[in-house]
Amino acid sequence: MTGSHGDGGAAARPGMLSMAQLQTAIGLGEIDMVILAFTDMQGRLAGKRISAEYFLAEVAEHYAEGCNYLLAVDVEMNTVGGYDMSSWERGYGDFVLKPDLATLRRVPWLPSTALVLADLTWLDGTPVVASPRQILQAQTARLAERGWVGLAGTELEFIVYRDSYEQASDKGYQNLIPANQYNVDYSLLGSSRIDPLLRRITGGMTGAGLYVESAKGECNFGQHEIAFRYADAVTTCDNHSIYKTGAKEIAAQDGMALTFMAKPNKREGNSCHIHLSLRAQDTRPGPGGKPGAEGAAILAGDGPYGLSKLGEHFLAGQLAAMRELTLC
């Protein structure tokens, strides 16, 4: 499920859907809405809700359209100048949301709903190169040209508040009530205090095709972390965005709010640990006949600190770009 525009193949994990399975679910009345989503510049999912009938008849084999200003706004959705692709000077036209059917899945926390992620292209089919997903796909394609596969895993911490999102806004996001009022790092009692919410999130993500590993408390008041199994870089980043959106939606349904903000207060911040590795492409067919991603690890070696020459170059590149990465 890494960018193919086929029919999705067999569902590799619970919750993932092939087009045939989607058609069956729609016919049985189990699904009546399909969310078509893409990742914006702030890492949020944007898009539209499409009736299941219209998705099958028109969108699945073609596309839907959206305004290209969606990649040229700030956090508050205000238009920002300086973009070549979209501005008051150039006009605000449309780009195309083309479903990547390999990402089709159920959304257990919303009734009768499926979700599919989209690649952004222009009307002539060329990619919208500023789109975060298209940037990542271009990078993984360059790795593939060298015979490599990029694997990634992310760990996202979040803080849960007893206030709803509306109550938090009314308070100016000050003096919010954390779900735990003491350090709950690895505390089983601390995580048990909000087990219903954690269970809904982990169960929802499993039902949406993600591989949940664990949930644990963290240091800040009301802070917790849910970890997921690593995958190829595109799949991990797709799941990362789905998880962030879904966790907030589930919290809102329970009358609470949660934030992944890096530094919401003066205590410990919410980390986003990113684990990266490179492997040689395994040409043996994997699930669905696609090449596997479990070839030999190539960053490890017999050099200093257990690195290969490529591993040394990889770290050097991270250090060289650290100033730019810090801005993110």
HUBEL-V278067 format. One line per field, one symbol per residue. ss: DSSP state (a for helix, b for strand, c for the rest). phi: phi as a letter, one per 40 degrees, with the letter a starting at -180 (. if undefined). A space follows every 50 residues. Layout:
ss=???
phi=???
This chain:
ss=cccccccccccccccbccaaaaaaaaacccccbbbbbbbcccccbbbbbb baaaaaaaaccccbbbbaaaacbcccccbcccccccbcccbccbbbbbbc aaacbbccccccbbbbbbbbbcccccbccccaaaaaaaaaaaaaaccbbb bbbbbbbbbbbcccaaaaaacccccccbcccccccccaaaaaccaaaaaa aaaaaaaccccbbbbbbcccccbbbbbbccbbaaaaaaaaaaaaaaaaaa aaacccbbbccccccccccccbbbbbbbbbcbbbbcaaacbbccccbccb cccaaabcaaaaaaaaaaaacaaaaaac
phi=.bhcbccggcccbdgcbcccccdcccccgcbbabcbbbccccgccbiacb cdcccccbcdcbabbaccccbbbcccgccbcgcccaacccgbcbbbbccc ccbcacbccbcfbbbbcbccbcccgccccccdccccccccccccccgbbc baabbbcabbbccccccccccgfbfccccbbacbcgcccccccbddcccc ccccccccgcbcbabacbcccgcaabbbccacdccdcdcdcccccccccc dcccgbbbbcdcacaccdcccbcbbbabbccccccbdggcdcbbcccbcc abcdggbcdcccccccccccbccccccc
